[in-house]
Amino acid sequence: MKKLFALVLGISSTIVSAQHFNAADYPKGVYETFEDFRSKTPSKKMNLSQAYTTDQVAYRFNDMDDKAKKFKKAFAISDGKDLYIHVVNLLKKFNSEDKGQSYDGGIYYLKAENQGGYLFVRDYFVSNSAAMWGGLIATAAARRQKAVIFEEDKESFNMFKNMDEFKTYMEVNYPKISLDLEKKNADGTKKEEIDIIIKNLAKINQQ
């Protein structure tokens, strides 16, 4: 269904709106709602700690005015340099085709990057169906880092669940780009899918 929808869009137009994500465009502060985030208008300023992480994926903040408790309630947070998106609120703003994804649990934020002009985040996701029917072994096998981009014109986040989805997206929206989807390194080791996606998104800026 997602492929068919993308192809229909491609027939009508092969041009997508240019994306120009820059974390510096988001003033320092707490963005409590998606609307605050969309309009780049912080709801309020708070005395938060610096973002900290143990795995370079899940970031957390402490509220220094409330006994340094973990701060959990915001759509996004800008520290004036980087932007962080709340993982649970991210899931809520997935497009309709990407609903039904689970994450590792807990409350944390994902650091936004610029990849190909898009606001890009990454996390470990697994489909609910794999978790339900496949058991622990299948769930562990399906769990991997997946790439998510924010599409401003659609006001939603788009996850690439596999390479076929990414390939279709690029072929429809950026037909002039020659994709490099080689799955192995020169030494024969396997490339991570998310690294292949990042490499090809970078080509958007080279057009």
Secondary structure, DSSP 8 states (H G I E B T S, - for coil): -HHHHHHHHHHH-S--------GGGS-SEEE-SHHHHHHT--SB---B---EESSSSEEE-EETTTTTEE----SEEE-SS-EEEEHHHHHHTB-GGG-SEE-S-S--EEE-EEETTEEEEEEEEEEHHHHHHHHHHHHHHH-EEEEEEEETTTTEEEEE-SHHHHHHHHHHH-TTS------B-TTS-B--HHHHHHHHHGGGGG-
